[in-house]
Structures are given as structure tokens and as C-alpha cells.
Amino acid sequence: MAAVIQELDPRKCPEAIEEVVRLEKKIFPKHESLSGSFHEELRKKNCGLIYAKLGKGEGGGQEEVVGYVMYSWVSSLCASIAKLAVKENHRKHGYGEALLRAAIQKCRTRKIQRVCLHVDPTRTPAVSLYNKLGFQVDELIECYYSSDRSAYRMYLDFDD
Ligand SMILES: CC(C)(COP(=O)(O)OP(=O)(O)OC[C@H]1O[C@@H](n2cnc3c(N)ncnc32)[C@H](O)[C@@H]1OP(=O)(O)O)[C@@H](O)C(=O)NCCC(=O)NCCS
């Protein structure tokens, strides 16, 4: 079954935020996790979250959030992808790509020239996905996440 990709309205779907927070805790190590600050971040006007939701199956299964991407406007010309994740048992179904495309599309609706992000180079699936959608490595930042974990700073420029 295909997931529905939608923008989160924190006032209308607080339960979706709770599901995202649970996923964030499960997927990312503590020092990389935004789970403690999601509510605060989403109250900011320069921040948004798009999530993928699977509907009830024919067998009457529960609706579930299977992935999310968080973005923010860093300046009038630059946006940032703060987080992207898909639930482990739902990976390789195209949801990560669909979420990232939706976030990029959202950035295109503003007069943004560049989308940037940081990613641990050892996160091969994520780096591969970012490359696939046209992101390039700007530089390697040593000790970005912790003393032994670096990050690629990556960017995607809009030509138009
Ligand atoms: C990165 C992530 C979001 C990808 O989600 P996904 O739904 O599995 O990805 P998709 O099915 O949409 O795949 C799209 C592309 O991603 C890349 N990709 C996905 N899984 C991959 C894997 N296991 N190995 C290599 N590349 C992979 C490929 O380029 C793929 O394109 P292709 O199918 O044409 O080869 C997911 O692996 C994840 O949540 N990882 C843990 C969290 C994380 O690392 N987040 C990024 C840092 S914030």
C-alpha cells in the first residue's frame, strides 16, 4: 500500500508528532536526536515537517507514520533539511525519496537558492539518496556529531 505524503499541522495532528518523536528516538543515537526539541522546533514559523502515513489496511490495521522529513528556512536564500528518516521495516519502498522530493518542492515555493544539510558519511543509504536527488558534498566537517563522528555538509542549488 502506498503511503500518503503530507505536511504536518501541529495543531490538528498532535498524535502524528508523538509518532515522529518515537521514531526519532528509535532511529537516531541520543547525541543526534531531535526528539527532545521537536515540539519547540515546530512552533517556530521557519520550520516544517512532512510525514508519510500508511492508511488502515484492508485487514483493519492501524494507521501509522512510516517516515518524516524536517526542514527549516535558515535565511531568505537558504533552507536546511534537519532530519530525514523512514521506519526500518518500511525502507526501500521509495518513501525516503518521496519525502525528500516533497521537502525540496516546498523549498522551491519560496525564493530559496540553496538547500543544505549535514549527514554522517557512514550513513550510506542517506548519502546515496542525497546524491541521487542532486546534492553535492561541500566539505567534510570533523567531529560534527561527536568526537569520533564527522559530517558531510551537502547542498543543492536551484538554477532558476
Ligand atoms: C536514508 C533513508 C531515509 C532512505 O529511506 P528509504 O525509504 O529506504 O529510501 P528509498 O526507498 O526512497 O530509496 C531512494 C534512494 O535512496 C538510496 N538508498 C536507499 N536505501 C539504500 C541502501 N540500503 N543502500 C544504498 N542506497 C540506498 C538509493 O539511492 C535509492 O534509490 P534507488 O532505489 O534508485 O537505488 C533510510 O535509509 C533511513 O531512514 N535511514 C536512517 C536515518 C538516516 O540515516 N537519515 C539521514 C540522516 S538525517
The ligand as a MOL file (V3000), in Angstrom:
LIG
                    3D

  0  0  0     0  0            999 V3000
M  V30 BEGIN CTAB
M  V30 COUNTS 48 50 0 0 0
M  V30 BEGIN ATOM
M  V30 1 C 18.0300 7.2620 4.2580 0
M  V30 2 C 16.6060 6.7040 4.3510 0
M  V30 3 C 15.6750 7.8370 4.7840 0
M  V30 4 C 16.1800 6.2010 2.9520 0
M  V30 5 O 14.8040 5.8480 3.0230 0
M  V30 6 P 14.1530 4.7420 2.0680 0
M  V30 7 O 12.6850 4.9380 2.1020 0
M  V30 8 O 14.6750 3.4060 2.3980 0
M  V30 9 O 14.7410 5.1960 0.6280 0
M  V30 10 P 14.0650 4.9450 -0.7900 0
M  V30 11 O 13.4420 3.6060 -0.8480 0
M  V30 12 O 13.2160 6.1180 -1.1310 0
M  V30 13 O 15.3520 4.9220 -1.7330 0
M  V30 14 C 15.7190 6.0530 -2.5080 0
M  V30 15 C 17.2110 6.0220 -2.7840 0
M  V30 16 O 17.9520 6.0300 -1.5510 0
M  V30 17 C 19.1660 5.2720 -1.7290 0
M  V30 18 N 19.1160 4.1060 -0.8420 0
M  V30 19 C 18.0890 3.7000 -0.0570 0
M  V30 20 N 18.4360 2.6000 0.6490 0
M  V30 21 C 19.7100 2.3270 0.3160 0
M  V30 22 C 20.6350 1.3210 0.7270 0
M  V30 23 N 20.3120 0.3740 1.6340 0
M  V30 24 N 21.8920 1.3430 0.1910 0
M  V30 25 C 22.2550 2.2900 -0.7030 0
M  V30 26 N 21.4090 3.2720 -1.1340 0
M  V30 27 C 20.1550 3.2830 -0.6330 0
M  V30 28 C 19.1920 4.8500 -3.1820 0
M  V30 29 O 19.8260 5.8950 -3.9070 0
M  V30 30 C 17.7110 4.8090 -3.5220 0
M  V30 31 O 17.4720 4.9550 -4.8890 0
M  V30 32 P 17.2920 3.6160 -5.8210 0
M  V30 33 O 16.1110 2.8990 -5.2520 0
M  V30 34 O 17.0550 4.1770 -7.1800 0
M  V30 35 O 18.5660 2.8480 -5.6640 0
M  V30 36 C 16.5320 5.4950 5.3480 0
M  V30 37 O 17.5150 4.5560 4.9990 0
M  V30 38 C 16.7170 5.8830 6.8140 0
M  V30 39 O 15.7760 6.2840 7.4850 0
M  V30 40 N 17.9690 5.7640 7.3410 0
M  V30 41 C 18.2480 6.0490 8.7670 0
M  V30 42 C 18.1590 7.5200 9.0800 0
M  V30 43 C 19.1480 8.3490 8.2820 0
M  V30 44 O 20.2780 7.9420 8.0200 0
M  V30 45 N 18.7320 9.5920 7.9290 0
M  V30 46 C 19.5570 10.5320 7.2190 0
M  V30 47 C 20.3640 11.3690 8.1240 0
M  V30 48 S 19.4120 12.6410 8.9070 0
M  V30 END ATOM
M  V30 BEGIN BOND
M  V30 1 1 1 2
M  V30 2 1 2 3
M  V30 3 1 2 4
M  V30 4 1 2 36
M  V30 5 1 4 5
M  V30 6 1 5 6
M  V30 7 2 6 7
M  V30 8 1 6 8
M  V30 9 1 6 9
M  V30 10 1 9 10
M  V30 11 2 10 11
M  V30 12 1 10 12
M  V30 13 1 10 13
M  V30 14 1 13 14
M  V30 15 1 14 15
M  V30 16 1 15 16
M  V30 17 1 15 30
M  V30 18 1 16 17
M  V30 19 1 17 18
M  V30 20 1 17 28
M  V30 21 1 18 19
M  V30 22 1 18 27
M  V30 23 2 19 20
M  V30 24 1 20 21
M  V30 25 1 21 22
M  V30 26 2 21 27
M  V30 27 1 22 23
M  V30 28 2 22 24
M  V30 29 1 24 25
M  V30 30 2 25 26
M  V30 31 1 26 27
M  V30 32 1 28 29
M  V30 33 1 28 30
M  V30 34 1 30 31
M  V30 35 1 31 32
M  V30 36 2 32 33
M  V30 37 1 32 34
M  V30 38 1 32 35
M  V30 39 1 36 37
M  V30 40 1 36 38
M  V30 41 2 38 39
M  V30 42 1 38 40
M  V30 43 1 40 41
M  V30 44 1 41 42
M  V30 45 1 42 43
M  V30 46 2 43 44
M  V30 47 1 43 45
M  V30 48 1 45 46
M  V30 49 1 46 47
M  V30 50 1 47 48
M  V30 END BOND
M  V30 END CTAB
M  END
